[in-house]
Amino acid sequence: MHGETAGEGGRRLADITNENVKDAYARWAPIYDAVFTLAMKPGRLAAAAAINRLGGRVLDVGVGTGLELPMFERHVRIVGVDLSEPMLDIARRRVAEKGLANVEDLRVMDAMNLEYPDAAFDAVVAPYVVTVVPDPRRTLEEMARVTRPGGEIVIVNHIGADRGPIAAIEAFMEKRAEKLGWRPQFPWETIGDFVDSRPDLTLLERRRLAPLGLFTLARIQKAA
């Protein structure tokens, strides 16, 4: 089907490309913080709390403008990557203004092709990014690859509604996924089926977050 790509569990995901994402977030960058800070703050706080309990060296995939960077405790060493240079420019300013010495590096990188060796990080955090990438499964595979044995992958993401008015709104928005730069309809199975397919991965936690349960926190452990 033109304009869509195969998803897990027989569902279809809208087709987006890295160029769609770059174009969209170049537009979003100047207003991103103003539009999304409040709605996404509970999820970022939950992800940061999970990472703060783990500590170590952490890869932040899709760091964007760096809204969560001040939420990490100083014993957590952060490396952040994002596809959008304009978003990263704002993150770099945030790091400088707030003196976030525990942020080791921020660089442009494709989440589907992470330029790090296997097991390079104690944990990976991915806030609001799995709906954004062209190939979610490949991105999940890359996050698992760079996580050390015994480490965790912490994901916060919107999960599409199955029915009701929210599902109808998401279906309408899904037709504009290329312009938005993300997929409003995103099934949990994309994450759940990936974890189930990997004997070295265990889903430790899955819970809905404020506001209105629109976002979900997932903690995935890689076997030691």
C-alpha positions in Angstrom: 0.0 0.0 0.0 1.5 3.3 -1.0 2.3 5.7 1.8 2.4 3.0 4.5 4.9 0.5 5.9 4.3 -2.8 7.6 3.9 -2.7 11.3 3.8 -5.5 14.0 0.7 -7.6 14.6 -0.7 -7.0 11.1 -1.2 -3.3 11.5 0.1 -0.6 9.1 2.3 2.3 10.0 2.4 5.5 7.9 5.5 5.7 5.8 7.9 8.5 6.8 11.5 9.1 5.8 14.5 10.7 7.4 14.0 13.7 5.0 10.4 14.1 6.3 11.7 14.1 9.8 14.5 16.6 9.2 12.1 18.9 7.4 9.4 18.6 10.0 11.8 19.3 13.0 13.5 22.2 11.3 10.0 23.7 11.3 9.2 22.5 14.9 12.6 23.6 16.4 11.8 27.3 17.1 8.5 26.5 18.8 9.0 23.0 20.0 9.6 23.9 23.7 6.6 26.2 23.8 4.3 23.6 22.3 5.4 20.4 23.9 7.1 21.2 27.3 4.0 20.8 29.5 2.3 17.9 27.8 5.4 15.8 27.7 7.0 16.8 31.0 5.4 13.9 33.0 6.9 11.4 30.6 10.3 13.0 30.6 10.3 13.1 34.4 9.4 9.4 34.6 12.1 8.4 32.1 14.7 10.5 33.9 13.7 9.0 37.3 14.2 5.5 35.8 17.6 6.4 34.4 18.7 8.2 37.6 18.1 4.9 39.6 20.4 3.1 37.1 23.2 5.7 36.7 26.2 5.1 34.5 26.8 6.2 30.9 23.5 6.7 29.1 22.6 7.3 25.4 19.6 9.6 24.9 18.2 8.7 21.5 16.2 11.6 20.0 17.4 14.1 22.6 15.8 16.9 20.5 16.1 20.3 22.3 17.3 18.6 25.5 14.2 19.2 27.6 15.0 16.2 29.8 18.7 16.9 30.2 18.4 19.0 33.4 16.3 16.2 34.9 19.2 13.7 35.0 21.2 13.6 38.2 24.9 14.6 37.9 26.1 11.0 38.4 24.4 10.1 35.1 26.7 10.7 32.1 24.7 11.5 29.0 25.4 11.3 25.3 22.6 12.6 23.2 21.9 12.0 19.5 19.3 13.4 17.2 18.7 13.6 13.5 17.8 17.4 13.6 20.7 19.9 13.8 18.3 22.8 14.6 16.9 20.9 17.6 20.4 20.0 18.7 21.5 23.7 18.5 18.8 24.4 21.2 20.0 21.5 23.3 23.6 22.7 23.2 22.5 26.2 24.4 20.5 24.5 27.2 23.6 22.6 28.3 25.7 25.7 28.3 23.2 27.9 30.1 22.5 25.3 32.8 26.1 24.2 33.2 25.2 20.5 32.6 28.7 19.1 32.9 27.4 15.5 32.9 26.3 15.9 29.2 29.4 14.5 27.5 28.3 14.9 23.9 25.5 15.9 21.6 25.7 15.0 18.0 23.7 14.5 14.8 23.0 10.8 14.2 20.5 8.5 12.7 18.8 6.4 15.4 18.5 3.5 12.9 22.3 3.5 12.5 23.9 4.3 15.8 27.6 5.0 15.4 28.6 3.3 18.6 30.0 -0.2 19.3 28.1 -3.0 20.9 27.4 -2.7 24.6 28.7 0.9 24.7 26.2 2.2 27.2 24.8 1.2 30.6 21.3 2.3 29.5 19.5 3.9 26.6 16.6 6.3 27.1 14.3 7.2 24.2 11.7 9.8 25.0 9.1 10.3 22.3 11.2 9.0 19.5 9.9 5.6 18.4 7.0 7.1 16.6 9.3 9.5 14.7 11.8 7.1 13.0 11.1 5.5 9.6 11.8 2.0 10.9 10.9 1.6 14.5 12.0 -2.1 14.8 15.5 -1.3 13.4 15.8 1.6 15.9 14.8 -0.8 18.7 17.4 -3.3 17.5 20.1 -0.6 17.5 19.2 0.6 21.0 19.4 -3.0 22.2 22.7 -3.5 20.5 24.4 -0.6 22.2 23.1 -1.5 25.6 25.4 -3.6 27.8 24.2 -6.9 29.1 22.3 -6.3 32.3 21.4 -2.7 31.2 18.1 -1.2 30.4 16.2 0.6 27.6 13.8 3.2 28.9 11.1 4.3 26.3 8.4 6.9 26.7 6.1 7.0 23.8 2.6 7.8 22.6 0.6 4.6 22.0 -2.3 4.9 19.6 -5.9 4.4 20.9 -7.8 1.4 19.7 -11.2 3.0 19.6 -13.2 6.1 20.6 -12.8 9.8 19.7 -9.0 9.9 20.3 -8.6 7.0 17.9 -10.6 9.0 15.3 -8.4 12.1 15.8 -5.3 10.0 15.5 -6.6 8.4 12.3 -7.1 11.9 10.8 -3.7 13.1 11.9 -2.0 9.9 10.6 -2.8 11.0 7.0 -0.5 13.9 7.7 2.3 12.0 9.3 4.9 13.1 6.7 4.2 16.8 7.5 4.0 16.2 11.3 7.2 14.2 11.4 5.7 11.4 13.6 3.0 8.7 13.5 -0.1 9.5 15.7 -1.3 5.9 15.3 1.3 3.8 16.8 0.5 0.3 18.2 2.0 -1.1 21.3 2.7 -4.3 19.4 5.6 -2.5 17.6 7.4 -2.5 20.9 5.9 -5.6 22.5 6.4 -7.9 19.6 10.0 -6.8 19.3 10.7 -7.6 23.0 8.9 -11.0 22.6 11.0 -11.9 19.6 14.3 -11.4 21.6 15.1 -14.0 24.3 17.7 -11.6 25.7 15.1 -8.9 26.4 12.6 -8.7 29.3 9.8 -6.2 29.7 10.2 -5.0 33.3 7.5 -2.3 33.3 4.8 -0.9 31.2 2.6 1.9 32.5 0.5 4.7 31.2 1.4 8.3 32.1 -0.3 11.7 32.4 -1.8 13.5 30.7 -4.9 11.2 30.1 -2.8 8.1 29.7 -1.7 9.3 26.2 1.9 8.2 26.9 3.4 5.0 28.0 6.6 4.2 29.9 8.3 0.9 29.0 11.4 -0.4 30.8 13.2 -3.2 29.0 16.2 -5.1 30.4 18.9 -6.8 28.4 20.0 -10.2 29.9 23.3 -10.2 31.7 
